[in-house]
Amino acid sequence: MVLASRNPIRSEKIVPGDLPIVDLKAEKSEVTRLIVKASEEYGFFKVINHGISHETIAKMEEAGFGFFAKPMPQKKQAAPGYGCKNIGFNGDMGEVEYLLLNANTPSIAQISKSVSIDPSNFRSTVSAYTEAVRELACEILEVMAEGLGVQDTLVFSRLIRDIESDSVLRLNHYPPILNSNNREDKSPSYNNKVGFGEHSDPQILTILRSNDVSGLQISLQDGVWIPVKPDPEAFCVNVGDVLEVMTNGRFVSVRHRAMTNSFKSRMSMAYFGAPPLHACIVAPPVLVTPERPSLFRPFTWADYKKATYSLRLGDSRMELFRNNNDM
């Protein structure tokens, strides 16, 4: 997306160690301050002491790697949830294979039958992980609402908790690049090969976890790409397009990409918290003032999702829904 409003460009050079890390067990007012600040300046931060058990994470990673280790004919049985190299419907390509799951119990139960030889175990593993990251997303969204001065602190999280929420869980697998001899290619050029191209997440909030392998990069306002150091104790949190709209441009939807790693497989597990298709996306009244009028006209998540799928990675989507206010 093209951001409707940006904070002033930061003049200092940012290094990976400077990216915000929020300890969710710290004093509440400090947690709130840091989350709001990071969402305004970066649209990205990490959270530690998040309350999700190592067991829940490890089981999900094991299930994911187990699926991607299967022969291709077996993985293709999970279509349309499974894909390889093709990203979206408009010709985008990447060095990635993925498994996309609707984050609701009936859908998880259905696809488990084609994903695993032990559907019951796969279903319980995915359900436990999805419920845990959804609760984490809701906790963060409620802190955000409070920090923005919104009286109804459930205004964002309610959309994700809705039984008709369109939230999804996506597992992205970036295998090592093989050379013509079917060996891992360790040449420097492959360290710069794009696994998943530049984009912003269209949903409300993304809760992302990866194994201890680098690859994720975020783009700051000056266009510089900053690598995100993997942290086994943390989850990454991305502000999505819908949250930028619902905060009337206060928070920024972070642009990011994934690069390949030529030495080790990388797998990311991304929970995309989304509203129901019929939900009207509009900023709470307290965030719309005469000094800062509404930047976007109201639209439904179905409208925006349709616009997202009609474009290629990195193309502008939000301009289609922007008001013509002079800022």
N, C-alpha and C positions, 0 to 999 in steps of 0.2 A: 504494500500500500504506500501511497504518498502521504506523509503525515500532514495533518491540517495545521498544526501549530507546534513549534519547536522552542525549547528553552535556548538561551544563548549558548553558542558553541563553547565548550570547555577548552581553555587554552593550554592546560597542562597535559603532558603525555600520560596516557593511562597504560598501565601494565597489568597482566593478569592478576597479580596479587592485590591490586587495588579494587577489583570488582567487589561489590557489596556482599557481605555475609551477615546474615541476621540469625542470632541465637534466639529461638522462639521461647526459651525458658528465662530470658532476661526480663528485666522490669518492664511491665506492660507499656508504659508511656514511651520508653526508649525503643521497644520493638515497633510500636506504631510509627514513631518518627522516622526510623530507619527504612521501614517498608515504603512509606509515602515518598520519602526522599529518593530512594532507589528507583521507584516506579516513575517518578517525574524526570529524573536525569538519565536513566538507562533503559527503563522498561524491562529490567532484568536484575535478579539477585539470587543468591543461594540461601537456603535455610538449613540450619543444623539444630540438633535436639528437637526434631520434628515429631517424634513419638511413633514413627513407623518401625516395627521391629526388623532386626537383621534377618530373622527367619522368613518373614513375609517377602522381603526383597529378594533373598537368596532363592526361594522357591520359584518366584516369578522369573528370575534370570535363568534358572535351570530349565524351566519349561520353555522359555523363549529360545535358548541355544539348542535345546533338544529338538524343537521344531525345525530350525534352520539347518540342522545337521542332516535332516532327512534327504533322500534322493529327490531330485526335481519333480519327477512324476507324482510323488506323494504330496509334495508341497502344493502342487497345482490343484490338488483335490480341494484345497481350502479356498479356491477362487469363488467369488470375486474379492474375498478378503486378502488373498495373497497376490503380490506383484513383484516383478523383478526388472530393474533398470527403468521401466516406464514409470513416470511420475505424473499423475493426473491424466487428462484426456486431450492435451493439446501439444504433444510432441516433446515435453520436457523429459530429459534422460538423466540418469545418475548412476554412480557405482553403488547401488543399494538394492536390497530386497526387503520386503516388508510384509507384515501381517497386521491387518486393520480389523479391530473388533469393536462393535457397538458396546458401549459400557453399561449394558443393562442385563439382568440375569437371564431372561429368555434368549436373547441373542447369543450370549456367551455359551449357554447350554447347547444351542443348536450348532454353532460352529465347532464346538469341542469334539463333536462326533467325527468331523473330517480332519481335525488337527492332530489328535492324539490317539494312541492305542489304548489309553486309559482316560476316557472322556470325563469320568467323574472326578478324577484327581486334577485334571487340567481345569475343569470348570471351577472347582473349589479354590484352586490356586489363583486363577485370574480374578475370580469374584472377591477374594480376600484382599488382593492387591488393589483392585479398582476401588473398593469401598474405602480402603485406607487413604489412597491419594485423593479421592473425592472429599473426604473429611478434612484433609490438609488444605485443599484448595478452598473449601468453604471457610475454614478458620482464617486463612489469609485474606480472603475477600471481605470478611466481616471486620477485620482489623483495618483494611483499606477504607471501608465505608466510614468507620468511626473517625479515622484520621482525616478524612475529607470533610468532616462535619455533617455528614448525612444522618439525620435522625433515625431513619429506618435502616439499621445496620445490616439487615438481611436483604437489602435491595439487589445486591449482586449474587449472593450465594443462593438465594431462593430459586433463581433460574436453573442452577445446577442441580439442586435437590429435587426439582420438579420431576414427577414420574415420567413425563414426556421429554425430559432433557435429551438433547441430541449429542451428548458427550461420547467420545470415542477413546479407545486405547490403541495406540499404534506402536508396534515394535519395528524398529529399523535396524537392519543388520548390514554392516559394512565389512565384507570379507577382505582379507589381504589380497592385493593385486598380484595375479600370477603372470609370469612372463611366458614366452613361447615354449619353454621347457617345462611348463606346468609347475614352476617353483615360485616362491614368493619373490616379487621384484622389489629389491631394496635400493633401487636407484633413486636419487634425490627428487627426480621429477614427479614420482608418484606420491610424494609427501604433499604435493600441491594439487592433486587431482580432486575435483569436486565430487563428493558423494551425493550430496543433496543441495541443490542450488539456493541462492539467496531468496529469502521470502520472509514474510511476517505471518504469524499464526492468526487465522481469521476469528477464532473463537474468543472466549472471555479470558481464560487463564490457562496456561500450560504448566503442568508439574512434570518435570523431566528427570530421569535417572539414567545413567549409563554405567557400563562396567569401567574399570580403571584404565581407560584408553582415551587418549586425546583425539580431538577432531572437531568439536563444536567451536564455532567462532561467532561473535556478535559484532555488529557494525554500529559505531558511534556516530554522532551527528556530523563529524567531518569526513565520514566515509572510510575511516581506518578500521581494518578488521582486527579484533582483539581475540586471541585464543582463550578459551575458558579451560582452566586446569581441572582435570577430573578430580573429584573428591569423594571417596567411598562413604563419607559420613554425611554428605549433603544431597539435597535435591535442588535442581535449578528451577527457577520460577520465571516464566515469560509473560509479560503483559500482552494480551491479544488485541486484535482490531476492535472487537465489540467493547472491550473495557475502555479503550481509548475514546470511543464514542460516548459511552455511558459516564465517563468522567469529563466530558466536553473538552477533550484535548489536554487535560491536566496530566494524565499518564500517557506514556508513549509506547506504541506497539513496536517491540524491538525487531529489527531485521537481523537474521542470522542464517548460517549455512553450516554444513557438515563436510569436512574434508576426510579423505581416506587415510588410513594408516597402513603402511606397507609391511609392517612386522606382525601385527596381531589383529584379530577380529574385534570390531567394536559393535556393541549393540546398545541402542538407546531405547528406553521405554517411556513414551510420552502420553500422559493423560491430558486430553484436550477438553476442558470443561466448557460446555456449550449450552445455550438456552433451548427451549422447545422451538420447533419450526415456526409456530404461530406467534411467538413472543415479539412484542414491539420493543425495539431497541431505541431508547431515548434517555438522555441524562436526567437525573433527579433535579427538581426545580432549584434546589439550593446551589447547584453548580452552574446555573444559567443566570447571569446578571446583566444589567444594562452595560456594564463595562466589559463583560465577556458573554456576548450573546451566543445562542446555540450555533455551533459550527456545522452541525449535520441535521438534515431533515429526518424525521422518524422513518424507520423501515423495519421489516420483520427479519428474523434470522433466515427464513426461507429465501427472502429476496437477496440477502447478502451472500448466502451459500451458493445460490444460482450464479450470482455475479462472479464469485470466486472460481467456480468450476469452469466458467466460460473463458477465463484468461490464463495466461502462462505465468510461471513463477516470476515474481518480481514486478509484474505489471500492476499499475495503479488500479485499485478497486474503490477506495474511499471517495475518490473524486466524483464518482457516480452519485454519491449520496450527500455531498457537501452543500451547505447553504452558500449563498452568494454574499456573505457578509464580508466587508472589508476589515481586515484585522491589522 
